[in-house]
């Protein structure tokens, strides 16, 4: 069944799946801080973008890929480096000044969801006719999830107006929200465009929610044919963007494949002038 193609829509449009996720997780950070001194550490919290009931955290032994990218260098961290398999947070020391991207892919997980949850979570993402009846048998769902943060490491001051290439770079994760502007150089009141990818391909019809973490204010959109969505950065501080997409499974072992991604960053620039 082909997925629905939609143009980006205004924030007033309700997206039940991600609106619920955002409100339930308001204030739960993906990292303890997003601005550190050179040589300082960031604690990355392995929070589930879907916030599954009873399982809202990943564990280190579920990590498929973790990378640290900054200053022209990328370091891939092997799973053997995680000495506590059940850890739900990781401390990462950042030695290079500038902007650093930290990304995590979770190994795909298979879960059983009640049919009612499938209907609620995937409404608007797949054809209505493909969804199960609310009283149907539980559905087998393959979850493909990725997470990343953008951290500013104090050091040399960038030139005025200089945009970070790292902040805008494509990570290559299974599911990705790519920033198309440097949030640290995006003035309050300006738009921040993003693009959503699944397995490296631009994803149309994904639902995307931008949340200002401190206030809990959210806005939502569907991605365009080219995977774009656009959000106005209305306040300074930490923002989280979460994206969700889904396909009817082509395989017999599961009924659905659900793709979820999240990114956190800080908007620190003063309000744009007239």
C-alpha positions as CSV (number, residue, x, y, z in Angstrom):
1,X,0.0,0.0,0.0
2,X,1.5,3.3,-1.0
3,X,2.0,5.9,1.7
4,X,0.1,9.2,1.6
5,X,2.0,12.2,0.0
6,X,1.1,15.5,1.7
7,X,2.3,19.0,1.5
8,X,3.6,20.6,4.6
9,X,0.7,21.8,6.7
10,X,0.4,24.6,9.3
11,X,0.9,24.1,13.0
12,X,-2.9,24.1,13.6
13,X,-3.2,20.7,11.9
14,X,-3.5,18.0,14.6
15,X,-1.0,15.1,14.4
16,X,-2.2,12.8,17.2
17,X,0.8,10.5,17.2
18,X,3.6,13.0,17.7
19,X,1.5,15.6,19.6
20,X,0.9,13.0,22.3
21,X,4.6,12.0,22.4
22,X,5.7,15.6,22.7
23,X,3.4,16.5,25.5
24,X,4.1,13.3,27.4
25,X,7.9,13.9,27.3
26,X,8.0,17.6,27.8
27,X,11.1,18.5,29.9
28,X,12.8,15.1,29.5
29,X,16.1,16.0,27.9
30,X,18.2,13.9,25.6
31,X,21.4,15.3,27.2
32,X,22.2,17.0,30.5
33,X,23.6,20.0,28.6
34,X,24.1,21.2,25.1
35,X,26.9,23.7,25.8
36,X,30.1,22.6,27.4
37,X,33.7,23.7,27.8
38,X,36.5,22.0,25.8
39,X,37.3,18.8,27.6
40,X,34.0,18.7,29.4
41,X,31.5,15.9,29.3
42,X,28.0,15.5,28.1
43,X,25.6,12.9,29.5
44,X,23.5,11.5,26.7
45,X,20.2,10.0,27.9
46,X,18.9,7.1,25.7
47,X,15.3,8.2,25.6
48,X,12.9,6.5,23.2
49,X,11.3,8.9,20.7
50,X,8.1,6.9,20.9
51,X,8.0,6.9,24.7
52,X,6.6,3.4,24.8
53,X,4.6,2.6,27.9
54,X,6.8,0.8,30.4
55,X,9.8,1.2,28.1
56,X,10.7,4.8,27.5
57,X,14.5,4.3,27.7
58,X,16.9,2.4,25.5
59,X,19.8,0.5,27.0
60,X,23.4,0.5,25.9
61,X,23.2,-3.1,24.7
62,X,20.5,-2.1,22.2
63,X,22.8,0.5,20.5
64,X,23.6,-0.4,16.9
65,X,25.7,2.7,16.1
66,X,27.0,5.6,18.1
67,X,29.1,8.4,16.5
68,X,30.7,11.7,17.6
69,X,31.3,14.2,14.7
70,X,33.1,17.5,15.1
71,X,35.9,19.6,13.7
72,X,36.2,17.5,10.5
73,X,36.6,14.3,12.5
74,X,34.1,11.5,13.1
75,X,34.6,8.8,15.8
76,X,32.5,5.7,15.7
77,X,32.1,4.2,19.2
78,X,32.0,0.3,19.2
79,X,29.4,-1.4,21.3
80,X,32.3,-3.1,23.3
81,X,33.0,0.3,24.7
82,X,29.8,0.2,26.8
83,X,30.8,-1.5,30.0
84,X,27.3,-1.4,31.5
85,X,24.9,-3.1,29.0
86,X,21.9,-2.0,31.0
87,X,22.9,1.6,31.2
88,X,20.4,4.2,30.0
89,X,22.8,7.1,29.9
90,X,26.3,7.5,28.5
91,X,28.9,10.1,29.5
92,X,30.9,11.4,26.5
93,X,33.9,13.7,26.8
94,X,34.3,16.3,24.1
95,X,37.9,17.4,23.4
96,X,37.4,19.5,20.2
97,X,36.0,23.0,20.2
98,X,33.2,23.9,17.9
99,X,29.9,22.2,17.1
100,X,29.7,18.5,17.8
101,X,27.0,16.1,16.6
102,X,26.3,13.0,18.7
103,X,24.1,10.3,17.1
104,X,22.7,7.0,18.2
105,X,20.9,4.3,16.2
106,X,19.0,1.6,18.1
107,X,19.0,-1.9,16.8
108,X,15.5,-2.5,15.3
109,X,13.1,-3.9,17.9
110,X,9.9,-5.9,17.3
111,X,6.9,-5.2,19.6
112,X,3.3,-6.1,19.8
113,X,0.9,-3.1,19.8
114,X,-2.8,-3.2,20.4
115,X,-4.7,-2.5,17.2
116,X,-6.2,0.6,18.7
117,X,-2.7,2.0,19.4
118,X,-1.7,1.3,15.8
119,X,-4.8,3.2,14.5
120,X,-4.0,6.2,16.7
121,X,-0.2,6.3,16.1
122,X,-0.3,5.8,12.4
123,X,-3.4,7.9,11.5
124,X,-2.4,10.1,8.6
125,X,0.8,8.2,7.9
126,X,-0.7,5.3,5.9
127,X,-3.9,4.9,3.9
128,X,-6.8,4.6,6.3
129,X,-8.0,1.4,4.6
130,X,-4.8,-0.3,5.6
131,X,-5.3,0.3,9.3
132,X,-6.7,-2.6,11.4
133,X,-10.1,-2.3,13.1
134,X,-9.8,-1.1,16.7
135,X,-10.9,-4.5,18.0
136,X,-8.5,-6.5,15.8
137,X,-5.8,-8.8,17.1
138,X,-2.5,-7.2,18.3
139,X,-0.2,-6.0,15.5
140,X,3.5,-6.9,15.2
141,X,5.5,-3.7,14.8
142,X,9.1,-3.3,13.8
143,X,10.6,-0.1,15.4
144,X,13.5,1.6,13.6
145,X,14.7,4.5,15.8
146,X,17.5,7.1,15.8
147,X,18.4,10.0,18.0
148,X,21.0,12.8,17.9
149,X,22.0,16.0,19.6
150,X,23.9,19.1,18.6
151,X,26.4,20.3,21.2
152,X,28.4,23.6,21.2
153,X,31.9,23.1,22.7
154,X,33.5,26.3,23.8
155,X,36.8,27.3,22.2
156,X,37.6,29.5,19.3
157,X,34.8,32.0,18.6
158,X,33.2,31.5,15.1
159,X,33.2,34.4,12.7
160,X,30.0,36.5,13.0
161,X,27.2,34.9,11.1
162,X,29.2,31.7,10.3
163,X,27.1,28.6,10.0
164,X,28.3,25.3,11.3
165,X,28.7,22.7,8.6
166,X,28.5,20.0,11.3
167,X,25.1,21.1,12.6
168,X,23.7,20.9,9.0
169,X,25.5,17.7,7.9
170,X,23.7,14.5,6.9
171,X,24.4,11.9,9.6
172,X,23.5,8.8,7.5
173,X,21.4,7.3,10.3
174,X,18.6,4.9,9.7
175,X,16.1,7.6,10.4
176,X,17.2,11.2,10.3
177,X,16.1,14.7,10.9
178,X,18.6,16.9,9.1
179,X,18.8,20.6,10.1
180,X,19.2,22.8,7.1
181,X,20.5,25.8,9.1
182,X,22.7,26.1,12.1
183,X,20.3,26.6,15.1
184,X,23.0,28.5,17.0
185,X,22.9,31.1,14.2
186,X,19.2,31.1,13.8
187,X,17.7,34.3,15.3
188,X,14.5,34.0,17.4
189,X,11.6,34.5,15.1
190,X,13.3,33.0,12.1
191,X,12.5,29.7,10.3
192,X,14.5,26.6,10.7
193,X,14.0,24.2,7.8
194,X,14.6,20.4,8.2
195,X,14.5,17.4,6.0
196,X,13.5,13.9,7.1
197,X,15.2,10.8,5.7
198,X,14.5,7.0,6.1
199,X,17.3,4.7,5.0
200,X,19.0,7.6,3.3
201,X,16.0,8.6,1.1
202,X,14.0,11.8,1.5
203,X,10.7,10.9,3.2
204,X,7.5,12.5,2.2
205,X,4.4,12.4,4.4
206,X,6.2,12.0,7.7
207,X,4.7,13.8,10.7
208,X,7.1,16.2,12.5
209,X,6.7,18.0,15.7
210,X,9.0,20.8,17.0
211,X,8.8,21.4,20.8
212,X,10.3,24.2,22.8
213,X,11.4,22.1,25.8
214,X,11.1,24.7,28.6
215,X,7.6,25.9,27.7
216,X,6.2,22.7,26.1
217,X,4.9,24.7,23.2
218,X,4.7,22.7,20.0
219,X,4.1,23.1,16.3
220,X,3.5,20.3,13.8
221,X,3.8,19.6,10.0
222,X,3.8,16.8,7.5
223,X,6.9,16.7,5.2
224,X,6.6,17.7,1.6
225,X,7.3,15.5,-1.4
226,X,11.1,16.3,-0.9
227,X,11.0,15.5,2.8
228,X,11.0,19.2,3.9
229,X,9.3,20.7,7.0
230,X,9.7,24.2,8.3
231,X,9.4,25.6,11.8
232,X,9.6,29.1,13.3
233,X,12.0,29.3,16.3
234,X,9.8,31.4,18.5
235,X,12.0,31.3,21.7
236,X,15.6,30.9,22.8
237,X,16.7,27.8,24.5
238,X,16.4,24.0,23.9
239,X,14.3,22.6,21.1
240,X,13.4,19.0,20.3
241,X,12.2,17.9,16.9
242,X,10.6,14.5,16.5
243,X,9.6,12.7,13.3
244,X,7.4,9.7,12.7
245,X,6.8,7.6,9.5
246,X,5.4,4.2,8.9
247,X,5.0,1.6,6.2
248,X,2.9,-1.5,5.8
249,X,5.4,-4.3,6.1
250,X,6.6,-6.2,3.0
251,X,7.6,-9.2,5.2
252,X,5.7,-11.9,6.9
253,X,7.2,-11.6,10.4
254,X,5.7,-8.1,11.2
255,X,2.7,-6.2,10.1
256,X,4.1,-2.7,10.2
257,X,7.4,-0.9,10.2
258,X,7.5,2.3,12.2
259,X,10.4,4.9,11.8
260,X,11.1,7.4,14.5
261,X,13.8,10.1,14.9
262,X,14.5,12.9,17.3
263,X,17.1,15.7,17.6
264,X,17.8,18.3,20.3
265,X,19.6,21.6,19.9
266,X,19.7,25.1,21.3
267,X,18.6,28.3,19.7
268,X,20.9,30.9,21.2
269,X,20.8,33.9,18.8
270,X,19.1,37.2,19.6
271,X,15.9,38.1,17.9
272,X,16.2,39.1,14.3
273,X,16.0,42.8,13.6
274,X,13.3,44.5,11.5
